Amino acid sequence: MPNVYERLGVRPIVNAKGPSTRLSGGMMHPEVAAAMAQATALCVDMAELQAAASAAIARATGAEAGYVTAGAAAGLLLATAACMTGLDPGRMNRLPDTTGMKNEVLVARSQRNFYDHAVRAAGARLVEIGLPDRVSGAGVRDAEPWEYADAINERTAAVLYVASPEARPDLTDVAAVAHAAGVPVIVDAAGQLPPAANLRRFVAEGADAVVFSGGKAIGGPQGSGILAGRRDLVMAAALQNLDLDIPFALWTPPPGLIDKDRLKGIPHHGIGRSSKVGKEQVVGLLAALERFAGEDDATRRAPWLARMRALADALKPLNNAAVELRDEGHPVPTVALRLAPAAGLGADALLLALQTGTPPIYADPSEARSRTVVFVPTCLQDDEVPVIARRVRDVVTAAG
Ligand SMILES: *Cc1c(COP(=O)(O)O)cnc(C)c1O
């Protein structure tokens, strides 16, 4: 019987780029897929399911509470909304109109990125801090903690911090300044796993809310994510995402997620209602999170390294190209293929030849400007390694 993609006339790809949204995320462990299939067969109360998710996410992250979102970007929208509305249902109903609310979100200029649109989508205005001199190559400095302190005023709703090994200043210093002024810190850690220790790290360093992608390294559904953080912020996020079409008297939300006694009424469908999460996403994300948190980084990495070793061995020797296995110091080992100027084709030409062939092969283009194509193991099957090696060899040999 043809598989679902064949029936649709859609060609499966060889994904040597790693989990990206445009390439359909990652691959799910059969255990996770089975949990999702089971979830489809019964109905539950979504608030009760999210309350169970909250407890599981709290255990995995060290946060007070948690919530399964429709991706990390949806988590940013919900966290921002929560910081602006607090537990006021009237404010929730007004978003994205922020009249009368704190609506400024501070962010280091060097941390601006395409995903911060999610923060603006909630109705907030981004206020940029600092001059990223080091990024231009002109100097060594970036935004500094005192500049955050200077920018905080009575309209400041939150600080947005985009975590990465290169992020400056340190989160602990930013959190100290923000907390001294009573301002919460939202951390975008969407792609910061592995290492698994990062599940707890950002909360420990002072994040009031942190978001992770479920569809990247965790191995959950492509359209899922995690929001972890302060109980009141998670409650405000839940209220702006859940469907609450019920009379107040009949509303019995689980107190572990929503404390009804703290509310004067039930908000309308909120700003987050359009990033709805299904029961399958919640169950799949939780199954994936349990697997991810229960496996140590070395065990997870071993098959990736074996795959990259096999690829490097199968590519070498290759005329007009240097093949490098990036192992030591790389949480995810990769293979970098650097084309010599004499190769007769650049990295873009190689990437294009790979992705327009059969099967389409996608690799990482982020170093194309230095004539380098990078191959990532996390979304590959072992039997795809020789397919990649053969095609790369054919294309490079034909050009040389
Ligand atoms: C991938 C990513 C996101 C978006 O995550 P989704 O789960 O796809 O919504 C947000 N921020 C950063 C930094 C990312 O890398």
The ligand as a Tripos MOL2 file, in Angstrom:
@<TRIPOS>MOLECULE
LIG
   15    15     1     0     0
SMALL
NO_CHARGES

@<TRIPOS>ATOM
      1 C1         12.6060   27.6440   15.9590 C.3       1 LIG1
      2 C2         12.5990   28.8970   16.7450 C.ar      1 LIG1
      3 C3         11.3930   29.4950   17.1250 C.ar      1 LIG1
      4 C4         10.0580   28.9700   16.6870 C.3       1 LIG1
      5 O1          9.7710   27.7240   17.2210 O.3       1 LIG1
      6 P1          8.4210   26.9780   16.7530 P.3       1 LIG1
      7 O2          8.3300   25.8360   17.7090 O.co2     1 LIG1
      8 O3          8.6390   26.5620   15.3400 O.co2     1 LIG1
      9 O4          7.3190   27.9470   16.8940 O.co2     1 LIG1
     10 C5         11.4460   30.6370   17.8950 C.ar      1 LIG1
     11 N1         12.6230   31.1780   18.2840 N.ar      1 LIG1
     12 C6         13.8090   30.6400   17.9270 C.ar      1 LIG1
     13 C7         15.0730   31.2930   18.3920 C.3       1 LIG1
     14 C8         13.8430   29.4850   17.1380 C.ar      1 LIG1
     15 O5         15.0060   28.9480   16.7920 O.3       1 LIG1
@<TRIPOS>BOND
     1     1     2 1
     2     2     3 ar
     3     2    14 ar
     4     3     4 1
     5     3    10 ar
     6     4     5 1
     7     5     6 1
     8     6     7 2
     9     6     8 1
    10     6     9 1
    11    10    11 ar
    12    11    12 ar
    13    12    13 1
    14    12    14 ar
    15    14    15 1
@<TRIPOS>SUBSTRUCTURE
     1 LIG1         1 GROUP 0 **** ****
